[in-house]
Amino acid sequence: MDIQGYKMPDELYYEENHFWIKEEGDLLVMGMDDFAQKLAGEIVYVQYPDEGKELSWARSSPKIESGKLAGKAFAPVNGELAAVNEELETIPG
C-alpha cells in the first residue's frame, strides 16, 4: 500500500515508533518503516544487541544514527534476539 508516497506493505505489522515486524516461520523480523527511513536520510551507524539477548516490548534495543537522526529502536514484542543482520555493520543504509 502507498500512503502519501510512503510504501507500507500490508503483510507487515507496524508500531507507533515507525518500526515493523513480519512473521517468517517461527521468527519475527524487525525493520524500520519507509517514513522513518526517508526522514532519517542516510543511515551511517547501527549498533544492535548481542544475539540471545532477551528483548522486552517498548524497551530500547538497537541504536541508529544518520546525518539527521540519533535514536533508538524499541522492541515491538517480548522475545529473544535470535539473529542480527550483520551487513548493517558495514552497510548500515
Biopython code that builds the backbone (N, CA, C, O; Angstrom):
import numpy as np
from Bio.PDB.StructureBuilder import StructureBuilder

atoms = [
    (1, "MET", "N", (0.837, -1.158, 0.000)),
    (1, "MET", "CA", (0.000, 0.000, 0.000)),
    (1, "MET", "C", (0.895, 1.238, 0.000)),
    (1, "MET", "O", (1.942, 1.258, 0.647)),
    (2, "ASP", "N", (0.478, 2.254, -0.720)),
    (2, "ASP", "CA", (1.173, 3.528, -0.765)),
    (2, "ASP", "C", (0.358, 4.548, 0.018)),
    (2, "ASP", "O", (-0.823, 4.741, -0.273)),
    (3, "ILE", "N", (0.962, 5.204, 1.004)),
    (3, "ILE", "CA", (0.276, 6.242, 1.776)),
    (3, "ILE", "C", (1.091, 7.516, 1.637)),
    (3, "ILE", "O", (2.186, 7.623, 2.189)),
    (4, "GLN", "N", (0.561, 8.475, 0.906)),
    (4, "GLN", "CA", (1.209, 9.762, 0.671)),
    (4, "GLN", "C", (2.660, 9.600, 0.221)),
    (4, "GLN", "O", (3.543, 10.331, 0.671)),
    (5, "GLY", "N", (2.898, 8.640, -0.666)),
    (5, "GLY", "CA", (4.227, 8.437, -1.222)),
    (5, "GLY", "C", (5.132, 7.511, -0.428)),
    (5, "GLY", "O", (6.270, 7.274, -0.834)),
    (6, "TYR", "N", (4.657, 6.979, 0.694)),
    (6, "TYR", "CA", (5.444, 6.052, 1.504)),
    (6, "TYR", "C", (4.938, 4.637, 1.287)),
    (6, "TYR", "O", (3.732, 4.395, 1.283)),
    (7, "LYS", "N", (5.870, 3.700, 1.107)),
    (7, "LYS", "CA", (5.499, 2.297, 0.913)),
    (7, "LYS", "C", (5.238, 1.653, 2.277)),
    (7, "LYS", "O", (6.094, 1.670, 3.161)),
    (8, "MET", "N", (4.042, 1.087, 2.426)),
    (8, "MET", "CA", (3.634, 0.454, 3.674)),
    (8, "MET", "C", (3.013, -0.899, 3.325)),
    (8, "MET", "O", (1.790, -1.022, 3.272)),
    (9, "PRO", "N", (3.857, -1.927, 3.082)),
    (9, "PRO", "CA", (3.329, -3.238, 2.688)),
    (9, "PRO", "C", (2.327, -3.789, 3.696)),
    (9, "PRO", "O", (2.524, -3.690, 4.907)),
    (10, "ASP", "N", (1.246, -4.373, 3.173)),
    (10, "ASP", "CA", (0.169, -4.895, 4.014)),
    (10, "ASP", "C", (0.594, -6.066, 4.890)),
    (10, "ASP", "O", (-0.011, -6.290, 5.938)),
    (11, "GLU", "N", (1.622, -6.823, 4.488)),
    (11, "GLU", "CA", (1.998, -8.015, 5.254)),
    (11, "GLU", "C", (2.824, -7.700, 6.506)),
    (11, "GLU", "O", (3.181, -8.612, 7.252)),
    (12, "LEU", "N", (3.129, -6.425, 6.743)),
    (12, "LEU", "CA", (3.911, -6.030, 7.910)),
    (12, "LEU", "C", (2.989, -5.548, 9.026)),
    (12, "LEU", "O", (1.909, -5.017, 8.767)),
    (13, "TYR", "N", (3.426, -5.740, 10.272)),
    (13, "TYR", "CA", (2.718, -5.222, 11.442)),
    (13, "TYR", "C", (3.496, -4.011, 11.932)),
    (13, "TYR", "O", (4.667, -4.125, 12.293)),
    (14, "TYR", "N", (2.849, -2.856, 11.944)),
    (14, "TYR", "CA", (3.522, -1.597, 12.275)),
    (14, "TYR", "C", (3.286, -1.217, 13.731)),
    (14, "TYR", "O", (2.263, -1.557, 14.325)),
    (15, "GLU", "N", (4.274, -0.492, 14.298)),
    (15, "GLU", "CA", (4.127, 0.035, 15.646)),
    (15, "GLU", "C", (4.379, 1.534, 15.617)),
    (15, "GLU", "O", (4.887, 2.060, 14.626)),
    (16, "GLU", "N", (4.033, 2.215, 16.681)),
    (16, "GLU", "CA", (3.997, 3.675, 16.698)),
    (16, "GLU", "C", (5.346, 4.371, 16.542)),
    (16, "GLU", "O", (5.375, 5.556, 16.210)),
    (17, "ASN", "N", (6.440, 3.697, 16.764)),
    (17, "ASN", "CA", (7.767, 4.316, 16.648)),
    (17, "ASN", "C", (8.381, 4.111, 15.267)),
    (17, "ASN", "O", (9.588, 4.276, 15.090)),
    (18, "HIS", "N", (7.560, 3.754, 14.297)),
    (18, "HIS", "CA", (7.960, 3.608, 12.897)),
    (18, "HIS", "C", (8.841, 2.393, 12.614)),
    (18, "HIS", "O", (9.720, 2.425, 11.753)),
    (19, "PHE", "N", (8.585, 1.344, 13.348)),
    (19, "PHE", "CA", (9.227, 0.065, 13.059)),
    (19, "PHE", "C", (8.138, -0.944, 12.743)),
    (19, "PHE", "O", (6.968, -0.721, 13.054)),
    (20, "TRP", "N", (8.515, -2.031, 12.137)),
    (20, "TRP", "CA", (7.555, -3.070, 11.758)),
    (20, "TRP", "C", (8.131, -4.430, 12.106)),
    (20, "TRP", "O", (9.332, -4.582, 12.330)),
    (21, "ILE", "N", (7.249, -5.409, 12.144)),
    (21, "ILE", "CA", (7.667, -6.801, 12.255)),
    (21, "ILE", "C", (6.888, -7.609, 11.228)),
    (21, "ILE", "O", (5.792, -7.227, 10.815)),
    (22, "LYS", "N", (7.467, -8.725, 10.826)),
    (22, "LYS", "CA", (6.765, -9.668, 9.960)),
    (22, "LYS", "C", (7.136, -11.066, 10.393)),
    (22, "LYS", "O", (8.227, -11.313, 10.907)),
    (23, "GLU", "N", (6.218, -11.963, 10.179)),
    (23, "GLU", "CA", (6.439, -13.350, 10.552)),
    (23, "GLU", "C", (7.179, -14.074, 9.436)),
    (23, "GLU", "O", (6.830, -13.947, 8.262)),
    (24, "GLU", "N", (8.201, -14.832, 9.811)),
    (24, "GLU", "CA", (8.919, -15.720, 8.897)),
    (24, "GLU", "C", (9.097, -17.041, 9.626)),
    (24, "GLU", "O", (10.087, -17.249, 10.328)),
    (25, "GLY", "N", (8.134, -17.925, 9.452)),
    (25, "GLY", "CA", (8.155, -19.197, 10.172)),
    (25, "GLY", "C", (7.987, -18.963, 11.660)),
    (25, "GLY", "O", (7.017, -18.336, 12.088)),
    (26, "ASP", "N", (8.938, -19.468, 12.459)),
    (26, "ASP", "CA", (8.882, -19.309, 13.914)),
    (26, "ASP", "C", (9.526, -18.006, 14.394)),
    (26, "ASP", "O", (9.559, -17.734, 15.594)),
    (27, "LEU", "N", (10.034, -17.206, 13.459)),
    (27, "LEU", "CA", (10.739, -15.976, 13.820)),
    (27, "LEU", "C", (9.941, -14.745, 13.445)),
    (27, "LEU", "O", (9.072, -14.792, 12.574)),
    (28, "LEU", "N", (10.248, -13.639, 14.114)),
    (28, "LEU", "CA", (9.734, -12.331, 13.737)),
    (28, "LEU", "C", (10.919, -11.498, 13.269)),
    (28, "LEU", "O", (11.950, -11.445, 13.940)),
    (29, "VAL", "N", (10.774, -10.854, 12.131)),
    (29, "VAL", "CA", (11.812, -9.987, 11.575)),
    (29, "VAL", "C", (11.377, -8.546, 11.826)),
    (29, "VAL", "O", (10.205, -8.210, 11.656)),
    (30, "MET", "N", (12.319, -7.698, 12.230)),
    (30, "MET", "CA", (12.018, -6.306, 12.546)),
    (30, "MET", "C", (12.739, -5.388, 11.574)),
    (30, "MET", "O", (13.848, -5.689, 11.135)),
    (31, "GLY", "N", (12.110, -4.268, 11.238)),
    (31, "GLY", "CA", (12.741, -3.272, 10.377)),
    (31, "GLY", "C", (12.150, -1.896, 10.614)),
    (31, "GLY", "O", (11.204, -1.735, 11.385)),
    (32, "MET", "N", (12.722, -0.903, 9.939)),
    (32, "MET", "CA", (12.287, 0.489, 10.038)),
    (32, "MET", "C", (11.366, 0.786, 8.857)),
    (32, "MET", "O", (11.656, 0.388, 7.729)),
    (33, "ASP", "N", (10.256, 1.484, 9.112)),
    (33, "ASP", "CA", (9.326, 1.752, 8.016)),
    (33, "ASP", "C", (9.868, 2.809, 7.056)),
    (33, "ASP", "O", (10.835, 3.508, 7.360)),
    (34, "ASP", "N", (9.232, 2.911, 5.899)),
    (34, "ASP", "CA", (9.679, 3.788, 4.824)),
    (34, "ASP", "C", (9.681, 5.258, 5.256)),
    (34, "ASP", "O", (10.589, 6.003, 4.888)),
    (35, "PHE", "N", (8.688, 5.679, 6.024)),
    (35, "PHE", "CA", (8.622, 7.056, 6.508)),
    (35, "PHE", "C", (9.871, 7.402, 7.327)),
    (35, "PHE", "O", (10.518, 8.419, 7.078)),
    (36, "ALA", "N", (10.204, 6.555, 8.302)),
    (36, "ALA", "CA", (11.360, 6.806, 9.172)),
    (36, "ALA", "C", (12.665, 6.767, 8.390)),
    (36, "ALA", "O", (13.574, 7.550, 8.666)),
    (37, "GLN", "N", (12.771, 5.857, 7.409)),
    (37, "GLN", "CA", (13.989, 5.783, 6.610)),
    (37, "GLN", "C", (14.190, 7.060, 5.809)),
    (37, "GLN", "O", (15.302, 7.584, 5.739)),
    (38, "LYS", "N", (13.118, 7.563, 5.203)),
    (38, "LYS", "CA", (13.236, 8.796, 4.416)),
    (38, "LYS", "C", (13.500, 9.993, 5.315)),
    (38, "LYS", "O", (14.271, 10.878, 4.942)),
    (39, "LEU", "N", (12.886, 10.044, 6.478)),
    (39, "LEU", "CA", (13.103, 11.124, 7.431)),
    (39, "LEU", "C", (14.546, 11.118, 7.944)),
    (39, "LEU", "O", (15.157, 12.176, 8.086)),
    (40, "ALA", "N", (15.083, 9.945, 8.219)),
    (40, "ALA", "CA", (16.438, 9.818, 8.763)),
    (40, "ALA", "C", (17.510, 10.186, 7.744)),
    (40, "ALA", "O", (18.578, 10.669, 8.117)),
    (41, "GLY", "N", (17.238, 9.965, 6.481)),
    (41, "GLY", "CA", (18.266, 10.179, 5.470)),
    (41, "GLY", "C", (19.220, 8.991, 5.456)),
    (41, "GLY", "O", (18.825, 7.868, 5.768)),
    (42, "GLU", "N", (20.462, 9.237, 5.097)),
    (42, "GLU", "CA", (21.433, 8.143, 5.006)),
    (42, "GLU", "C", (21.832, 7.653, 6.396)),
    (42, "GLU", "O", (22.392, 8.407, 7.192)),
    (43, "ILE", "N", (21.545, 6.404, 6.676)),
    (43, "ILE", "CA", (21.910, 5.806, 7.960)),
    (43, "ILE", "C", (23.385, 5.439, 7.907)),
    (43, "ILE", "O", (23.835, 4.760, 6.984)),
    (44, "VAL", "N", (24.137, 5.900, 8.914)),
    (44, "VAL", "CA", (25.582, 5.702, 8.902)),
    (44, "VAL", "C", (26.070, 4.716, 9.955)),
    (44, "VAL", "O", (27.208, 4.252, 9.896)),
    (45, "TYR", "N", (25.209, 4.396, 10.921)),
    (45, "TYR", "CA", (25.663, 3.525, 12.008)),
    (45, "TYR", "C", (24.468, 2.834, 12.640)),
    (45, "TYR", "O", (23.441, 3.461, 12.900)),
    (46, "VAL", "N", (24.607, 1.539, 12.884)),
    (46, "VAL", "CA", (23.606, 0.772, 13.621)),
    (46, "VAL", "C", (24.339, -0.079, 14.647)),
    (46, "VAL", "O", (25.249, -0.831, 14.300)),
    (47, "GLN", "N", (23.945, 0.039, 15.905)),
    (47, "GLN", "CA", (24.507, -0.795, 16.969)),
    (47, "GLN", "C", (23.367, -1.642, 17.506)),
    (47, "GLN", "O", (22.357, -1.114, 17.971)),
    (48, "TYR", "N", (23.529, -2.934, 17.443)),
    (48, "TYR", "CA", (22.468, -3.816, 17.894)),
    (48, "TYR", "C", (22.957, -4.679, 19.050)),
    (48, "TYR", "O", (24.161, -4.870, 19.226)),
    (49, "PRO", "N", (22.013, -5.202, 19.840)),
    (49, "PRO", "CA", (22.405, -6.049, 20.972)),
    (49, "PRO", "C", (22.929, -7.404, 20.497)),
    (49, "PRO", "O", (22.770, -7.775, 19.334)),
    (50, "ASP", "N", (23.544, -8.119, 21.402)),
    (50, "ASP", "CA", (24.069, -9.446, 21.084)),
    (50, "ASP", "C", (22.946, -10.449, 20.871)),
    (50, "ASP", "O", (21.877, -10.354, 21.474)),
    (51, "GLU", "N", (23.214, -11.403, 20.003)),
    (51, "GLU", "CA", (22.263, -12.496, 19.802)),
    (51, "GLU", "C", (22.031, -13.202, 21.130)),
    (51, "GLU", "O", (22.954, -13.362, 21.929)),
    (52, "GLY", "N", (20.796, -13.622, 21.359)),
    (52, "GLY", "CA", (20.435, -14.293, 22.596)),
    (52, "GLY", "C", (19.892, -13.363, 23.665)),
    (52, "GLY", "O", (19.348, -13.825, 24.668)),
    (53, "LYS", "N", (20.032, -12.050, 23.465)),
    (53, "LYS", "CA", (19.545, -11.092, 24.458)),
    (53, "LYS", "C", (18.018, -11.148, 24.536)),
    (53, "LYS", "O", (17.332, -11.249, 23.519)),
    (54, "GLU", "N", (17.509, -11.081, 25.751)),
    (54, "GLU", "CA", (16.065, -11.014, 25.964)),
    (54, "GLU", "C", (15.602, -9.593, 25.661)),
    (54, "GLU", "O", (16.150, -8.630, 26.197)),
    (55, "LEU", "N", (14.601, -9.465, 24.807)),
    (55, "LEU", "CA", (14.044, -8.168, 24.459)),
    (55, "LEU", "C", (12.690, -8.017, 25.128)),
    (55, "LEU", "O", (11.929, -8.978, 25.237)),
    (56, "SER", "N", (12.398, -6.812, 25.571)),
    (56, "SER", "CA", (11.116, -6.520, 26.206)),
    (56, "SER", "C", (10.388, -5.460, 25.400)),
    (56, "SER", "O", (10.998, -4.499, 24.930)),
    (57, "TRP", "N", (9.089, -5.635, 25.241)),
    (57, "TRP", "CA", (8.269, -4.717, 24.480)),
    (57, "TRP", "C", (8.499, -3.279, 24.951)),
    (57, "TRP", "O", (8.521, -3.000, 26.150)),
    (58, "ALA", "N", (8.668, -2.382, 23.995)),
    (58, "ALA", "CA", (8.837, -0.947, 24.213)),
    (58, "ALA", "C", (10.148, -0.571, 24.907)),
    (58, "ALA", "O", (10.329, 0.581, 25.301)),
    (59, "ARG", "N", (11.055, -1.523, 25.058)),
    (59, "ARG", "CA", (12.376, -1.220, 25.627)),
    (59, "ARG", "C", (13.357, -1.048, 24.479)),
    (59, "ARG", "O", (13.235, -1.701, 23.442)),
    (60, "SER", "N", (14.306, -0.189, 24.667)),
    (60, "SER", "CA", (15.290, 0.116, 23.638)),
    (60, "SER", "C", (16.129, -1.107, 23.305)),
    (60, "SER", "O", (16.545, -1.844, 24.199)),
    (61, "SER", "N", (16.373, -1.319, 22.030)),
    (61, "SER", "CA", (17.303, -2.367, 21.617)),
    (61, "SER", "C", (18.378, -1.771, 20.719)),
    (61, "SER", "O", (19.373, -1.300, 21.269)),
    (62, "PRO", "N", (18.278, -1.743, 19.386)),
    (62, "PRO", "CA", (19.390, -1.176, 18.617)),
    (62, "PRO", "C", (19.431, 0.351, 18.661)),
    (62, "PRO", "O", (18.425, 1.002, 18.946)),
    (63, "LYS", "N", (20.604, 0.909, 18.376)),
    (63, "LYS", "CA", (20.791, 2.355, 18.232)),
    (63, "LYS", "C", (21.044, 2.632, 16.761)),
    (63, "LYS", "O", (21.727, 1.868, 16.079)),
    (64, "ILE", "N", (20.487, 3.730, 16.285)),
    (64, "ILE", "CA", (20.568, 4.068, 14.868)),
    (64, "ILE", "C", (21.021, 5.513, 14.746)),
    (64, "ILE", "O", (20.516, 6.388, 15.449)),
    (65, "GLU", "N", (21.985, 5.768, 13.845)),
    (65, "GLU", "CA", (22.446, 7.134, 13.628)),
    (65, "GLU", "C", (22.482, 7.438, 12.140)),
    (65, "GLU", "O", (22.845, 6.598, 11.316)),
    (66, "SER", "N", (22.092, 8.668, 11.822)),
    (66, "SER", "CA", (22.197, 9.178, 10.461)),
    (66, "SER", "C", (22.628, 10.634, 10.568)),
    (66, "SER", "O", (22.867, 11.134, 11.668)),
    (67, "GLY", "N", (22.726, 11.307, 9.444)),
    (67, "GLY", "CA", (23.053, 12.725, 9.477)),
    (67, "GLY", "C", (21.973, 13.549, 10.156)),
    (67, "GLY", "O", (22.250, 14.638, 10.658)),
    (68, "LYS", "N", (20.738, 13.041, 10.179)),
    (68, "LYS", "CA", (19.607, 13.782, 10.733)),
    (68, "LYS", "C", (19.051, 13.174, 12.013)),
    (68, "LYS", "O", (18.192, 13.783, 12.651)),
    (69, "LEU", "N", (19.510, 12.006, 12.402)),
    (69, "LEU", "CA", (18.868, 11.270, 13.487)),
    (69, "LEU", "C", (19.899, 10.534, 14.324)),
    (69, "LEU", "O", (20.838, 9.940, 13.795)),
    (70, "ALA", "N", (19.717, 10.578, 15.615)),
    (70, "ALA", "CA", (20.442, 9.699, 16.536)),
    (70, "ALA", "C", (19.363, 9.172, 17.461)),
    (70, "ALA", "O", (18.862, 9.898, 18.319)),
    (71, "GLY", "N", (19.013, 7.930, 17.290)),
    (71, "GLY", "CA", (17.896, 7.414, 18.054)),
    (71, "GLY", "C", (18.017, 5.949, 18.358)),
    (71, "GLY", "O", (19.027, 5.307, 18.072)),
    (72, "LYS", "N", (16.961, 5.439, 18.945)),
    (72, "LYS", "CA", (16.912, 4.046, 19.347)),
    (72, "LYS", "C", (15.690, 3.394, 18.725)),
    (72, "LYS", "O", (14.677, 4.042, 18.463)),
    (73, "ALA", "N", (15.814, 2.117, 18.501)),
    (73, "ALA", "CA", (14.665, 1.314, 18.095)),
    (73, "ALA", "C", (14.122, 0.663, 19.351)),
    (73, "ALA", "O", (14.861, 0.417, 20.304)),
    (74, "PHE", "N", (12.839, 0.387, 19.349)),
    (74, "PHE", "CA", (12.202, -0.222, 20.504)),
    (74, "PHE", "C", (11.630, -1.565, 20.101)),
    (74, "PHE", "O", (11.027, -1.700, 19.036)),
    (75, "ALA", "N", (11.819, -2.550, 20.949)),
    (75, "ALA", "CA", (11.319, -3.891, 20.652)),
    (75, "ALA", "C", (9.798, -3.844, 20.540)),
    (75, "ALA", "O", (9.130, -3.377, 21.462)),
    (76, "PRO", "N", (9.244, -4.316, 19.436)),
    (76, "PRO", "CA", (7.784, -4.300, 19.273)),
    (76, "PRO", "C", (7.089, -5.456, 19.989)),
    (76, "PRO", "O", (5.863, -5.468, 20.099)),
    (77, "VAL", "N", (7.862, -6.428, 20.477)),
    (77, "VAL", "CA", (7.320, -7.595, 21.180)),
    (77, "VAL", "C", (8.342, -8.071, 22.210)),
    (77, "VAL", "O", (9.505, -7.670, 22.166)),
    (78, "ASN", "N", (7.910, -8.922, 23.134)),
    (78, "ASN", "CA", (8.833, -9.597, 24.051)),
    (78, "ASN", "C", (9.417, -10.800, 23.331)),
    (78, "ASN", "O", (8.723, -11.455, 22.554)),
    (79, "GLY", "N", (10.680, -11.095, 23.581)),
    (79, "GLY", "CA", (11.269, -12.285, 22.982)),
    (79, "GLY", "C", (12.772, -12.288, 23.103)),
    (79, "GLY", "O", (13.362, -11.448, 23.781)),
    (80, "GLU", "N", (13.380, -13.242, 22.438)),
    (80, "GLU", "CA", (14.833, -13.392, 22.439)),
    (80, "GLU", "C", (15.355, -13.045, 21.055)),
    (80, "GLU", "O", (14.787, -13.466, 20.047)),
    (81, "LEU", "N", (16.429, -12.280, 21.006)),
    (81, "LEU", "CA", (17.045, -11.916, 19.734)),
    (81, "LEU", "C", (17.757, -13.141, 19.171)),
    (81, "LEU", "O", (18.781, -13.569, 19.703)),
    (82, "ALA", "N", (17.218, -13.694, 18.109)),
    (82, "ALA", "CA", (17.761, -14.925, 17.528)),
    (82, "ALA", "C", (18.940, -14.644, 16.606)),
    (82, "ALA", "O", (19.893, -15.422, 16.563)),
    (83, "ALA", "N", (18.881, -13.537, 15.866)),
    (83, "ALA", "CA", (19.943, -13.226, 14.907)),
    (83, "ALA", "C", (19.870, -11.747, 14.548)),
    (83, "ALA", "O", (18.834, -11.103, 14.714)),
    (84, "VAL", "N", (20.976, -11.228, 14.059)),
    (84, "VAL", "CA", (21.023, -9.847, 13.593)),
    (84, "VAL", "C", (21.489, -9.832, 12.149)),
    (84, "VAL", "O", (22.124, -10.777, 11.680)),
    (85, "ASN", "N", (21.173, -8.767, 11.458)),
    (85, "ASN", "CA", (21.641, -8.590, 10.091)),
    (85, "ASN", "C", (23.056, -8.010, 10.172)),
    (85, "ASN", "O", (23.218, -6.799, 10.320)),
    (86, "GLU", "N", (24.060, -8.848, 10.076)),
    (86, "GLU", "CA", (25.449, -8.419, 10.254)),
    (86, "GLU", "C", (25.922, -7.479, 9.157)),
    (86, "GLU", "O", (26.926, -6.792, 9.340)),
    (87, "GLU", "N", (25.234, -7.426, 8.030)),
    (87, "GLU", "CA", (25.580, -6.481, 6.966)),
    (87, "GLU", "C", (25.446, -5.044, 7.445)),
    (87, "GLU", "O", (26.082, -4.143, 6.898)),
    (88, "LEU", "N", (24.624, -4.825, 8.462)),
    (88, "LEU", "CA", (24.411, -3.458, 8.962)),
    (88, "LEU", "C", (25.689, -2.865, 9.530)),
    (88, "LEU", "O", (25.814, -1.642, 9.590)),
    (89, "GLU", "N", (26.645, -3.688, 9.950)),
    (89, "GLU", "CA", (27.915, -3.172, 10.462)),
    (89, "GLU", "C", (28.708, -2.469, 9.366)),
    (89, "GLU", "O", (29.334, -1.441, 9.622)),
    (90, "THR", "N", (28.691, -3.003, 8.165)),
    (90, "THR", "CA", (29.474, -2.424, 7.077)),
    (90, "THR", "C", (28.642, -1.625, 6.090)),
    (90, "THR", "O", (29.157, -0.722, 5.430)),
    (91, "ILE", "N", (27.345, -1.952, 5.984)),
    (91, "ILE", "CA", (26.447, -1.239, 5.060)),
    (91, "ILE", "C", (25.173, -0.882, 5.834)),
    (91, "ILE", "O", (24.138, -1.513, 5.625)),
    (92, "PRO", "N", (25.228, 0.116, 6.723)),
    (92, "PRO", "CA", (24.084, 0.423, 7.580)),
    (92, "PRO", "C", (22.861, 0.944, 6.832)),
    (92, "PRO", "O", (21.740, 0.792, 7.318)),
    (93, "GLY", "N", (23.045, 1.546, 5.678)),
    (93, "GLY", "CA", (21.916, 2.123, 4.936)),
    (93, "GLY", "C", (21.116, 1.079, 4.260)),
    (93, "GLY", "O", (20.130, 1.392, 3.593)),
]
sb = StructureBuilder()
sb.init_structure("model")
sb.init_model(0)
sb.init_chain("A")
sb.init_seg("    ")
for serial, (resi, resn, name, xyz) in enumerate(atoms, 1):
    if name == "N":
        sb.init_residue(resn, " ", resi, " ")
    sb.init_atom(name, np.array(xyz, "f"), 0.0, 1.0, " ", f" {name:<3s}", serial, name[0])
structure = sb.get_structure()
